[in-house]
C-alpha cells in the first residue's frame, strides 16, 4: 500500500498570502492537488499543515484525508516530511511526497509513478524533465528511518544523493509538470495555464 504525505505547512512568505488558498478555477490550490490524489491508487493521504492549518482544513472539508500539524511552524520542508512519516501507519510500503503548491500534479502522473514503483526494483521514483528532477517523489518505506534521522539541511535531495543506484527517473512531457507556486508571478502562470486548458 502506498500512502501520500502532502506538504501544506509553508508560510508563503514570497507569495504574500497563503498560496494554497488562492483560487484556481472554482477551487483553492490545495483542493486541486488533493482531489487528484484522491482519484489515484493511494491507500491513505496525510496533509501536514502549519500556522494556517485551520483554513486549509476548511478548504478540504469533506475530503477523505487526515491532518497533522507540524509542531515547528518555522521548520523547513524536511521537518514537514518527517511529521508526515511519523504519522504513517506501518502498513504503508511506500510514501509519495507531494507539494501542496504544485497544481500541475495529475491523477494520471501519480498513477504512472505508482506503476513505475511496482514494476521497478528501484526504491525511489522521481519525475524528471530534460535532466531536472522534481516532485512528487515516491520512495520505499525502508528509507523512513533514514529520512527521520539524516539529511538535515539538504532534505530529500540528500536521500537521492545517498542512493543513486536506487533511483529510477520517470520522464515527464513538460517542465510545467514539475513547477511549484511560490510567487505572484508563479500564480499568474498557473492562471494562464488554466485559461489555456479551458479554451482547448
Backbone as ProteinMPNN parsed JSONL, in Angstrom:
{"seq_chain_A": "XXXXXXXXXXXXXXXXXXXXXXXXXXXXXXXXXXXXXXXXXXXXXXXXXXXXXXXXXXXXXXXXXXXXXXXXXXXXXXXXXXXXXXXXXXXXXXXXXXXXXXXXXXXXXXXXXXXXXXXXXXXXXXXXXXXXXXXXXXXXXXXXXXXXXXXXXXXXXXXXXXXXXXXXXXXXXXXXXXXXXXXXXXXXXXXXXXXXXXXX", "coords_chain_A": {"N_chain_A": [[0.84, -1.199, 0.0], [0.486, 2.203, -0.797], [1.105, 5.343, 0.573], [0.357, 8.858, 0.818], [2.036, 11.89, 1.56], [1.224, 15.111, 1.999], [2.601, 18.241, 1.651], [1.82, 21.011, 3.339], [2.436, 23.087, 5.008], [3.822, 25.395, 4.673], [4.846, 28.885, 4.893], [4.351, 30.744, 2.963], [5.718, 33.139, 2.34], [6.952, 34.464, 0.182], [4.86, 34.7, -1.584], [3.121, 36.38, -0.278], [0.624, 35.978, 0.69], [-1.47, 33.266, 1.848], [-0.694, 30.833, -0.232], [-1.803, 28.348, -0.845], [-4.472, 28.642, -0.555], [-5.319, 30.249, -2.558], [-7.342, 30.792, -5.462], [-7.885, 28.511, -8.117], [-9.557, 28.33, -10.907], [-12.562, 27.151, -9.749], [-11.749, 26.258, -7.329], [-9.627, 26.111, -4.368], [-6.021, 26.102, -4.483], [-4.846, 23.994, -2.937], [-6.954, 22.18, -2.802], [-7.228, 21.458, -5.457], [-4.9, 19.942, -5.82], [-5.189, 17.883, -3.869], [-7.572, 16.665, -4.684], [-6.775, 15.353, -7.036], [-5.065, 13.454, -5.945], [-6.87, 11.925, -4.463], [-8.183, 10.588, -6.434], [-6.393, 8.762, -7.218], [-4.354, 5.713, -7.074], [-3.947, 5.318, -4.099], [-3.407, 4.517, -0.667], [-3.736, 5.955, 1.72], [-4.002, 9.406, 2.609], [-2.14, 11.939, 3.946], [-2.13, 15.173, 5.246], [0.073, 17.641, 5.965], [0.043, 20.364, 8.001], [0.542, 23.862, 8.893], [0.828, 26.999, 10.415], [-1.433, 28.059, 9.227], [-3.288, 26.097, 9.404], [-6.023, 25.683, 10.135], [-7.527, 27.07, 8.206], [-6.746, 25.714, 5.907], [-7.674, 23.156, 6.448], [-10.393, 23.75, 6.418], [-10.682, 24.386, 3.724], [-10.438, 21.916, 2.652], [-12.567, 20.53, 3.586], [-14.621, 17.733, 4.093], [-13.114, 16.1, 2.47], [-11.459, 12.959, 2.108], [-9.089, 12.789, 3.911], [-6.334, 12.839, 6.251], [-5.229, 15.042, 8.826], [-2.257, 16.522, 10.042], [-0.382, 18.421, 12.29], [2.495, 20.394, 11.884], [4.737, 20.719, 14.414], [6.696, 22.618, 14.492], [6.512, 25.625, 13.459], [8.242, 27.255, 12.072], [9.801, 25.563, 10.722], [11.685, 23.735, 8.159], [11.112, 22.229, 4.882], [11.826, 19.557, 5.184], [11.224, 19.077, 7.854], [8.46, 18.97, 7.806], [8.066, 16.776, 6.125], [9.104, 14.781, 7.798], [7.267, 14.944, 9.903], [4.965, 13.963, 8.647], [5.859, 11.358, 7.998], [6.171, 10.197, 10.518], [3.555, 9.922, 11.246], [2.482, 8.023, 9.588], [0.885, 4.877, 8.943], [2.165, 1.612, 9.844], [1.661, -0.18, 7.857], [2.084, 0.953, 5.378], [3.846, 0.607, 2.429], [5.281, 2.21, 0.778], [5.995, 5.706, 0.174], [4.561, 8.654, -1.031], [5.635, 11.804, -1.588], [4.209, 14.886, -1.755], [3.935, 18.151, -3.054], [2.018, 20.741, -1.747], [1.608, 22.989, -3.224], [1.706, 22.512, -5.941], [0.068, 22.607, -8.546], [0.112, 21.374, -11.017], [0.145, 18.671, -10.733], [-1.23, 15.539, -11.542], [-3.812, 13.018, -11.592], [-3.251, 11.03, -13.444], [-0.429, 11.173, -13.73], [0.414, 10.561, -11.141], [-0.528, 7.96, -10.939], [1.121, 6.776, -12.86], [3.612, 7.028, -11.579], [3.201, 5.335, -9.374], [2.791, 2.87, -10.679], [5.284, 2.625, -11.907], [6.884, 2.304, -9.677], [6.021, -0.197, -8.714], [6.755, -1.825, -10.823], [9.471, -1.58, -10.982], [12.719, -2.452, -9.674], [13.879, -0.572, -8.21], [13.997, 1.605, -5.361], [13.259, 4.221, -5.235], [11.438, 6.622, -6.933], [11.463, 9.214, -9.219], [10.08, 12.036, -10.803], [11.118, 13.492, -13.887], [12.374, 16.002, -16.087], [14.091, 16.785, -18.965], [16.532, 16.386, -17.65], [16.118, 17.633, -15.227], [15.051, 17.136, -11.975], [12.095, 16.529, -9.943], [9.053, 16.881, -8.011], [5.99, 14.955, -7.601], [7.702, 12.853, -5.261], [8.495, 9.474, -4.905], [9.103, 6.952, -2.589], [10.426, 3.951, -1.093], [9.263, 2.507, 1.991], [11.343, 1.628, 3.524], [13.229, 3.573, 3.676], [12.393, 5.304, 5.544], [13.331, 5.613, 8.261], [15.894, 6.567, 7.816], [15.382, 9.09, 6.644], [14.163, 10.319, 8.77], [16.269, 10.701, 10.491], [18.518, 11.653, 9.194], [20.112, 13.814, 6.708], [19.708, 16.502, 7.321], [19.377, 19.907, 6.492], [19.678, 19.45, 3.768], [17.561, 17.955, 2.956], [15.301, 15.924, 1.052], [16.863, 15.785, -1.183], [19.222, 14.859, -0.224], [18.656, 12.177, 0.269], [18.379, 11.168, -2.355], [20.964, 11.62, -3.293], [22.4, 9.937, -1.634], [21.665, 7.418, -2.419], [22.101, 6.7, -5.272], [22.004, 4.482, -6.934], [19.555, 3.412, -6.456], [17.645, 4.963, -7.563], [15.1, 5.602, -9.854], [14.218, 7.287, -12.767], [11.35, 8.95, -13.922], [10.415, 10.089, -16.889], [8.815, 13.08, -17.684], [6.47, 14.919, -19.735], [6.521, 17.725, -19.967], [8.17, 20.653, -18.634], [6.51, 22.135, -17.059], [5.023, 20.449, -15.489], [6.565, 19.979, -13.296], [6.684, 22.278, -11.891], [6.351, 24.329, -9.006], [4.557, 26.668, -6.901], [5.443, 29.663, -5.909], [5.584, 32.472, -5.978], [3.84, 35.606, -6.779], [4.047, 35.828, -9.559], [4.338, 33.179, -10.323], [1.792, 32.257, -9.654], [0.217, 33.686, -11.461], [1.131, 32.493, -13.793], [0.045, 29.91, -13.489], [-2.665, 30.534, -13.602], [-2.849, 31.425, -16.236], [-2.257, 29.051, -17.537], [-4.465, 27.546, -16.777], [-6.546, 28.934, -18.054], [-5.793, 28.482, -20.659], [-6.187, 25.727, -20.862], [-8.963, 25.645, -20.54], [-9.783, 26.705, -22.911], [-9.248, 24.869, -24.84]], "CA_chain_A": [[0.0, 0.0, 0.0], [1.239, 3.452, -0.907], [0.487, 6.486, 1.239], [0.846, 10.166, 0.379], [2.229, 12.973, 2.519], [1.081, 16.389, 1.296], [3.26, 19.295, 2.41], [0.954, 22.198, 3.295], [2.746, 23.85, 6.217], [4.644, 26.552, 4.335], [4.365, 30.192, 5.338], [4.001, 31.519, 1.758], [6.243, 34.491, 2.515], [7.218, 35.099, -1.115], [3.572, 34.986, -2.226], [2.495, 37.49, 0.428], [-0.64, 35.475, 1.229], [-1.402, 31.808, 1.855], [-0.831, 30.426, -1.643], [-2.611, 27.146, -1.003], [-5.884, 29.029, -0.52], [-5.638, 31.005, -3.764], [-8.273, 30.059, -6.323], [-7.615, 28.097, -9.49], [-10.905, 27.962, -11.3], [-13.526, 27.27, -8.659], [-11.238, 25.578, -6.135], [-8.32, 26.531, -3.891], [-4.89, 25.318, -4.995], [-4.66, 22.748, -2.178], [-8.027, 21.255, -3.164], [-6.893, 20.92, -6.786], [-3.886, 18.903, -5.636], [-5.724, 16.751, -3.102], [-8.572, 15.967, -5.499], [-6.06, 14.441, -7.925], [-4.579, 12.34, -5.117], [-7.997, 11.085, -4.067], [-8.552, 9.781, -7.598], [-5.217, 7.948, -7.541], [-4.275, 4.447, -6.328], [-3.247, 5.547, -2.836], [-4.1, 3.913, 0.474], [-4.07, 6.985, 2.697], [-3.43, 10.712, 2.305], [-1.918, 12.757, 5.128], [-1.822, 16.559, 4.92], [0.808, 18.267, 7.061], [-0.292, 21.789, 7.993], [1.28, 24.721, 9.812], [0.09, 28.049, 11.127], [-2.719, 28.28, 8.561], [-3.906, 24.785, 9.349], [-7.482, 25.703, 10.214], [-8.061, 27.485, 6.911], [-6.509, 24.648, 4.936], [-8.642, 22.102, 6.749], [-11.699, 24.2, 5.929], [-10.673, 24.295, 2.26], [-10.51, 20.491, 2.309], [-13.666, 19.937, 4.354], [-15.303, 16.659, 3.388], [-12.159, 15.244, 1.76], [-11.041, 11.785, 2.886], [-7.675, 12.921, 4.24], [-6.031, 13.066, 7.665], [-4.415, 16.239, 9.018], [-1.287, 16.527, 11.132], [0.228, 19.74, 12.403], [3.928, 20.469, 12.108], [4.894, 21.462, 15.667], [7.706, 23.655, 14.312], [5.963, 26.465, 12.391], [9.339, 27.867, 11.316], [10.612, 24.475, 10.194], [11.84, 23.631, 6.715], [10.309, 21.193, 4.24], [12.158, 18.256, 5.764], [10.511, 18.911, 9.127], [7.099, 18.553, 7.478], [8.158, 15.394, 5.657], [9.269, 13.927, 8.983], [5.991, 14.93, 10.616], [4.106, 13.028, 7.938], [6.383, 9.993, 8.115], [5.883, 9.692, 11.869], [2.114, 9.658, 11.369], [2.053, 6.98, 8.666], [0.723, 3.522, 9.51], [3.234, 0.677, 9.498], [1.272, -0.963, 6.684], [2.493, 1.624, 4.142], [5.078, 0.054, 1.861], [5.981, 3.29, 0.098], [5.476, 7.033, 0.508], [4.579, 9.664, -2.08], [5.708, 13.149, -1.015], [3.555, 15.778, -2.71], [3.91, 19.563, -2.69], [0.667, 21.28, -1.775], [1.528, 24.127, -4.138], [2.076, 22.038, -7.275], [-1.215, 22.287, -9.174], [0.281, 20.578, -12.226], [0.051, 17.249, -10.406], [-2.46, 14.927, -12.053], [-4.079, 11.621, -11.246], [-2.547, 10.183, -14.395], [1.001, 11.131, -13.419], [0.58, 9.828, -9.887], [-0.707, 6.539, -11.261], [2.346, 6.339, -13.531], [4.651, 6.871, -10.558], [2.889, 4.13, -8.601], [3.056, 1.713, -11.535], [6.731, 2.531, -12.075], [7.432, 1.748, -8.435], [5.708, -1.622, -8.637], [7.436, -2.547, -11.898], [10.917, -1.416, -10.873], [13.392, -2.94, -8.47], [14.398, 0.612, -7.517], [13.173, 2.012, -4.228], [12.969, 5.655, -5.299], [10.983, 7.027, -8.257], [11.429, 10.671, -9.264], [9.751, 12.575, -12.125], [12.244, 14.24, -14.457], [12.217, 16.557, -17.436], [15.33, 17.363, -19.502], [17.575, 16.314, -16.639], [15.709, 18.289, -13.982], [14.193, 16.3, -11.134], [11.107, 17.277, -9.175], [8.056, 16.171, -7.223], [6.026, 14.158, -6.372], [8.771, 11.872, -5.1], [7.981, 8.229, -4.318], [10.203, 6.133, -2.071], [10.049, 2.801, -0.27], [9.199, 2.78, 3.432], [12.602, 1.257, 4.186], [14.037, 4.78, 3.847], [11.736, 6.19, 6.513], [14.196, 5.914, 9.407], [16.998, 7.405, 7.331], [14.897, 10.457, 6.47], [13.878, 10.854, 10.104], [17.477, 10.914, 11.288], [19.634, 12.171, 8.403], [19.867, 14.764, 5.616], [19.387, 17.86, 7.767], [19.953, 20.952, 5.674], [19.583, 19.145, 2.34], [16.259, 17.358, 2.719], [15.202, 14.71, 0.242], [17.994, 15.736, -2.109], [20.222, 14.015, 0.416], [18.277, 10.782, 0.046], [18.715, 10.829, -3.739], [22.417, 11.587, -3.421], [22.934, 8.812, -0.867], [21.284, 6.135, -3.028], [21.916, 6.895, -6.72], [21.703, 3.204, -7.579], [18.168, 3.044, -6.155], [16.768, 5.975, -8.138], [14.602, 5.458, -11.226], [13.614, 8.525, -13.225], [10.178, 8.873, -14.797], [10.442, 11.281, -17.723], [7.516, 13.704, -17.918], [6.463, 15.534, -21.059], [6.792, 19.16, -19.944], [8.737, 21.189, -17.402], [5.425, 22.715, -16.265], [4.541, 19.463, -14.525], [7.43, 19.978, -12.122], [6.692, 23.608, -11.288], [5.505, 24.657, -7.869], [3.987, 28.011, -6.965], [5.998, 30.387, -4.771], [5.498, 33.926, -6.114], [2.679, 36.06, -7.561], [4.281, 35.514, -10.969], [4.017, 31.758, -10.482], [0.332, 32.13, -9.615], [-0.297, 34.156, -12.749], [1.45, 31.434, -14.761], [-0.933, 28.832, -13.339], [-3.945, 31.031, -14.097], [-2.779, 31.404, -17.704], [-2.341, 27.648, -17.943], [-5.853, 27.127, -16.587], [-7.337, 29.529, -19.133], [-5.432, 27.788, -21.892], [-6.871, 24.426, -20.844], [-10.392, 25.883, -20.711], [-10.048, 27.103, -24.284], [-8.964, 23.757, -25.767]], "C_chain_A": [[0.877, 1.251, 0.0], [0.438, 4.584, -0.288], [1.1, 7.771, 0.699], [0.97, 11.108, 1.567], [2.213, 14.274, 1.73], [1.658, 17.493, 2.186], [2.479, 20.596, 2.255], [1.196, 23.09, 4.509], [3.572, 25.093, 5.938], [3.996, 27.873, 4.718], [4.031, 31.129, 4.181], [4.518, 32.951, 1.817], [6.478, 35.191, 1.175], [5.924, 35.433, -1.86], [2.893, 36.183, -1.576], [1.138, 37.16, 1.0], [-0.569, 33.955, 1.164], [-1.722, 31.276, 0.45], [-1.739, 29.223, -1.828], [-4.101, 27.444, -1.015], [-6.281, 29.903, -1.708], [-6.489, 30.149, -4.697], [-7.654, 29.736, -7.679], [-8.938, 27.563, -10.029], [-11.835, 28.178, -10.122], [-13.024, 26.674, -7.351], [-9.925, 26.198, -5.668], [-7.227, 25.594, -4.42], [-4.771, 23.98, -4.27], [-5.738, 21.726, -2.518], [-7.783, 20.66, -4.543], [-5.911, 19.769, -6.67], [-4.48, 17.672, -4.961], [-6.763, 15.983, -3.903], [-7.913, 14.982, -6.462], [-5.529, 13.234, -7.157], [-5.71, 11.383, -4.766], [-8.471, 10.194, -5.212], [-7.463, 8.781, -7.967], [-5.182, 6.68, -6.692], [-3.42, 4.568, -5.061], [-4.086, 5.017, -1.684], [-4.57, 4.971, 1.465], [-3.362, 8.276, 2.32], [-3.352, 11.512, 3.6], [-1.517, 14.156, 4.682], [-1.165, 17.191, 6.14], [0.611, 19.773, 6.963], [0.542, 22.536, 9.023], [0.367, 25.755, 10.43], [-1.268, 28.359, 10.507], [-3.536, 26.993, 8.478], [-5.421, 24.803, 9.351], [-8.106, 26.083, 8.88], [-7.876, 26.394, 5.859], [-7.45, 23.478, 5.194], [-10.033, 22.485, 6.267], [-11.783, 24.071, 4.413], [-10.815, 22.856, 1.793], [-11.63, 19.775, 3.062], [-14.397, 18.896, 3.508], [-14.386, 15.734, 2.612], [-11.67, 14.123, 2.68], [-9.529, 11.81, 3.105], [-7.541, 13.102, 5.749], [-5.092, 14.261, 7.765], [-3.481, 16.055, 10.208], [-0.569, 17.858, 11.119], [1.721, 19.62, 12.648], [4.146, 21.298, 13.37], [5.93, 22.573, 15.583], [7.267, 24.564, 13.166], [7.032, 27.143, 11.546], [10.219, 26.807, 10.65], [10.68, 24.459, 8.682], [10.98, 22.492, 6.173], [10.57, 19.821, 4.847], [11.429, 18.027, 7.079], [9.068, 18.485, 8.878], [7.073, 17.13, 6.941], [8.259, 14.447, 6.843], [7.988, 13.837, 9.791], [5.038, 13.94, 9.968], [4.562, 11.591, 8.083], [6.077, 9.391, 9.484], [4.418, 9.295, 12.024], [1.64, 8.501, 10.496], [1.858, 5.643, 9.372], [1.849, 2.61, 9.035], [2.922, -0.117, 8.233], [1.669, -0.312, 5.363], [3.824, 1.052, 3.661], [5.901, 1.112, 1.156], [5.252, 4.599, 0.363], [5.636, 7.957, -0.695], [4.572, 11.029, -1.401], [5.247, 14.139, -2.077], [3.606, 17.212, -2.178], [2.487, 20.092, -2.795], [0.485, 22.413, -2.757], [1.973, 23.751, -5.555], [0.817, 21.626, -8.042], [-1.104, 21.533, -10.486], [0.224, 19.083, -11.994], [-1.283, 16.701, -10.909], [-2.592, 13.486, -11.59], [-3.315, 10.677, -12.168], [-1.074, 10.055, -14.087], [1.258, 10.366, -12.131], [0.447, 8.333, -10.13], [0.531, 5.99, -11.972], [3.484, 6.129, -12.543], [4.442, 5.588, -9.748], [3.192, 2.875, -9.422], [4.549, 1.526, -11.742], [7.39, 1.934, -10.838], [7.205, 0.241, -8.369], [6.47, -2.436, -9.681], [8.958, -2.548, -11.73], [11.457, -2.077, -9.616], [13.98, -1.785, -7.665], [13.437, 1.028, -6.403], [12.777, 3.462, -4.243], [12.594, 5.999, -6.744], [10.83, 8.548, -8.253], [11.062, 11.137, -10.672], [10.857, 13.513, -12.598], [11.846, 14.809, -15.806], [13.519, 17.229, -17.838], [16.428, 17.436, -18.44], [17.247, 16.966, -15.314], [14.738, 17.387, -13.227], [13.222, 17.154, -10.329], [10.225, 16.379, -8.334], [6.83, 15.878, -8.079], [7.136, 13.096, -6.403], [8.225, 10.657, -4.36], [9.149, 7.381, -3.839], [9.668, 5.039, -1.154], [10.113, 3.157, 1.209], [10.494, 2.419, 4.147], [13.518, 2.472, 4.378], [13.473, 5.709, 4.924], [12.676, 6.59, 7.648], [15.364, 6.798, 8.996], [16.563, 8.859, 7.192], [14.606, 11.106, 7.817], [15.14, 11.261, 10.856], [18.643, 11.543, 10.527], [19.161, 13.264, 7.434], [19.367, 16.127, 6.078], [20.095, 18.862, 6.857], [19.87, 20.703, 4.178], [18.282, 18.462, 1.982], [16.32, 16.106, 1.873], [16.246, 14.646, -0.862], [19.091, 14.839, -1.542], [19.936, 12.537, 0.24], [18.673, 10.342, -1.357], [20.226, 10.711, -3.913], [23.023, 10.379, -2.724], [22.676, 7.474, -1.542], [21.09, 6.276, -4.546], [21.548, 5.612, -7.452], [20.254, 2.784, -7.392], [17.165, 3.978, -6.791], [16.402, 5.612, -9.579], [13.897, 6.751, -11.603], [12.436, 8.237, -14.15], [10.119, 10.168, -15.596], [9.014, 11.791, -17.952], [7.611, 14.59, -19.15], [6.815, 17.008, -21.06], [7.385, 19.574, -18.6], [7.654, 21.73, -16.481], [4.911, 21.74, -15.207], [5.343, 19.482, -13.23], [7.406, 21.301, -11.367], [5.822, 23.667, -10.044], [5.19, 26.153, -7.939], [4.422, 28.799, -5.742], [5.724, 31.888, -4.788], [4.216, 34.324, -6.843], [2.831, 35.771, -9.052], [3.968, 34.054, -11.258], [2.501, 31.538, -10.509], [-0.285, 32.586, -10.93], [-0.013, 33.139, -13.848], [0.423, 30.314, -14.696], [-2.318, 29.271, -13.826], [-3.965, 31.039, -15.619], [-2.91, 29.986, -18.229], [-3.767, 27.135, -17.828], [-6.737, 27.668, -17.706], [-7.057, 28.834, -20.449], [-6.133, 26.438, -21.989], [-8.366, 24.598, -21.104], [-10.749, 26.169, -22.163], [-9.816, 25.986, -25.288], [-10.113, 22.761, -25.784]], "O_chain_A": [[1.877, 1.33, 0.713], [-0.744, 4.764, -0.58], [2.22, 7.771, 0.188], [0.124, 11.122, 2.461], [3.083, 14.511, 0.892], [1.247, 17.652, 3.335], [2.473, 21.207, 1.186], [0.283, 23.766, 4.983], [3.984, 25.779, 6.873], [2.776, 27.975, 4.85], [3.479, 32.206, 4.405], [3.828, 33.876, 1.389], [6.225, 36.39, 1.053], [5.901, 36.352, -2.679], [2.169, 36.923, -2.242], [0.553, 37.97, 1.72], [0.306, 33.409, 0.492], [-2.875, 31.276, 0.017], [-2.383, 29.093, -2.87], [-4.904, 26.609, -1.432], [-7.45, 30.258, -1.851], [-6.365, 28.924, -4.713], [-6.993, 30.569, -8.299], [-9.38, 26.477, -9.653], [-11.888, 29.272, -9.56], [-13.771, 26.588, -6.377], [-9.184, 26.754, -6.479], [-7.492, 24.44, -4.758], [-4.613, 22.942, -4.912], [-5.467, 20.525, -2.522], [-8.093, 19.492, -4.779], [-6.062, 18.744, -7.334], [-4.293, 16.55, -5.431], [-6.825, 14.757, -3.806], [-8.438, 13.89, -6.682], [-5.546, 12.115, -7.67], [-5.523, 10.166, -4.772], [-9.092, 9.158, -4.978], [-7.61, 8.033, -8.934], [-5.901, 6.582, -5.699], [-2.331, 4.003, -4.966], [-5.316, 5.062, -1.721], [-5.681, 4.886, 1.988], [-2.257, 8.251, 1.778], [-4.363, 11.737, 4.267], [-0.648, 14.303, 3.823], [-1.766, 17.27, 7.212], [0.97, 20.387, 5.958], [1.161, 21.937, 9.902], [-0.723, 25.439, 10.908], [-2.159, 28.867, 11.188], [-4.371, 26.83, 7.588], [-6.047, 24.017, 8.64], [-9.102, 25.488, 8.466], [-8.75, 26.179, 5.02], [-7.966, 22.877, 4.252], [-10.772, 21.64, 5.762], [-12.823, 23.693, 3.874], [-11.26, 22.601, 0.674], [-11.631, 18.548, 3.159], [-14.745, 19.149, 2.355], [-14.827, 14.685, 2.141], [-11.491, 14.325, 3.881], [-8.79, 10.982, 2.571], [-8.497, 13.468, 6.433], [-4.254, 14.469, 6.888], [-3.865, 15.506, 11.241], [-0.192, 18.362, 10.061], [2.165, 18.852, 13.501], [3.775, 22.471, 13.398], [6.037, 23.388, 16.499], [7.613, 24.304, 12.013], [6.757, 27.562, 10.421], [11.263, 27.129, 10.082], [9.86, 25.074, 8.0], [10.218, 21.87, 6.913], [9.65, 19.018, 5.006], [11.054, 16.896, 7.387], [8.51, 17.716, 9.662], [6.166, 16.36, 7.259], [7.573, 13.426, 6.885], [7.654, 12.771, 10.31], [4.377, 13.165, 10.66], [3.738, 10.696, 8.272], [5.76, 8.206, 9.588], [4.084, 8.434, 12.837], [0.508, 8.042, 10.648], [2.597, 5.319, 10.301], [2.415, 2.812, 7.96], [3.829, -0.666, 7.608], [1.599, -0.963, 4.32], [4.804, 1.021, 4.405], [7.102, 0.929, 0.956], [4.074, 4.619, 0.722], [6.706, 8.032, -1.299], [3.611, 11.375, -0.715], [5.824, 14.217, -3.161], [3.351, 17.455, -0.998], [1.826, 19.909, -3.818], [-0.643, 22.772, -3.096], [2.543, 24.571, -6.275], [0.531, 20.436, -8.174], [-2.118, 21.091, -11.025], [0.251, 18.305, -12.947], [-2.331, 17.32, -10.724], [-1.609, 12.83, -11.244], [-2.796, 9.651, -11.728], [-0.514, 8.961, -14.168], [2.22, 9.604, -12.042], [1.216, 7.536, -9.593], [0.942, 4.859, -11.712], [4.237, 5.161, -12.655], [5.391, 4.854, -9.474], [3.784, 1.926, -8.91], [5.036, 0.396, -11.754], [8.337, 1.154, -10.942], [8.11, -0.509, -8.003], [6.794, -3.601, -9.449], [9.648, -3.413, -12.27], [10.745, -2.238, -8.625], [14.513, -1.988, -6.574], [12.226, 0.827, -6.498], [12.039, 3.91, -3.367], [13.348, 5.701, -7.671], [10.15, 9.106, -7.391], [11.668, 10.684, -11.643], [11.454, 14.237, -11.802], [11.092, 14.199, -16.564], [14.0, 18.13, -17.15], [17.155, 18.425, -18.348], [18.025, 16.86, -14.367], [13.733, 16.937, -13.777], [13.473, 18.33, -10.064], [10.602, 15.259, -7.987], [6.647, 16.469, -9.143], [7.448, 12.53, -7.451], [7.576, 10.789, -3.322], [10.081, 7.119, -4.599], [8.615, 5.177, -0.531], [10.911, 3.997, 1.626], [10.717, 2.864, 5.272], [14.473, 2.411, 5.152], [14.026, 6.779, 5.176], [12.804, 7.774, 7.96], [15.774, 7.68, 9.75], [17.3, 9.765, 7.582], [14.786, 12.313, 7.98], [15.075, 12.086, 11.767], [19.644, 11.926, 11.133], [17.975, 13.585, 7.359], [18.686, 16.829, 5.332], [21.259, 18.683, 6.5], [19.981, 21.643, 3.391], [17.931, 18.397, 0.804], [17.266, 15.324, 1.962], [16.494, 13.577, -1.42], [19.795, 14.152, -2.282], [20.855, 11.734, 0.08], [19.239, 9.263, -1.532], [20.71, 9.81, -4.599], [24.043, 9.851, -3.167], [23.379, 6.499, -1.276], [20.002, 5.992, -5.047], [20.859, 5.65, -8.471], [19.772, 1.894, -8.094], [15.961, 3.82, -6.592], [17.272, 5.35, -10.409], [13.071, 7.255, -10.842], [12.517, 7.391, -15.04], [9.81, 11.225, -15.046], [8.128, 11.039, -18.357], [8.706, 14.97, -19.563], [7.354, 17.508, -22.047], [7.142, 18.941, -17.572], [7.842, 21.784, -15.265], [4.423, 22.155, -14.156], [4.854, 19.051, -12.186], [8.039, 21.43, -10.32], [4.712, 23.136, -10.016], [5.519, 26.819, -8.921], [3.853, 28.638, -4.662], [5.64, 32.512, -3.731], [3.569, 33.477, -7.459], [1.842, 35.499, -9.733], [3.404, 33.724, -12.301], [1.996, 30.732, -11.29], [-1.201, 31.948, -11.449], [-0.839, 32.948, -14.741], [-0.022, 29.82, -15.732], [-3.058, 28.47, -14.397], [-4.98, 30.7, -16.229], [-3.581, 29.74, -19.231], [-4.229, 26.376, -18.681], [-7.579, 26.948, -18.243], [-7.961, 28.619, -21.257], [-6.614, 26.05, -23.054], [-8.97, 23.788, -21.807], [-11.871, 25.911, -22.598], [-10.15, 26.133, -26.464], [-10.055, 21.762, -26.502]]}, "name": "protein", "num_of_chains": 1, "seq": "XXXXXXXXXXXXXXXXXXXXXXXXXXXXXXXXXXXXXXXXXXXXXXXXXXXXXXXXXXXXXXXXXXXXXXXXXXXXXXXXXXXXXXXXXXXXXXXXXXXXXXXXXXXXXXXXXXXXXXXXXXXXXXXXXXXXXXXXXXXXXXXXXXXXXXXXXXXXXXXXXXXXXXXXXXXXXXXXXXXXXXXXXXXXXXXXXXXXXXXX"}
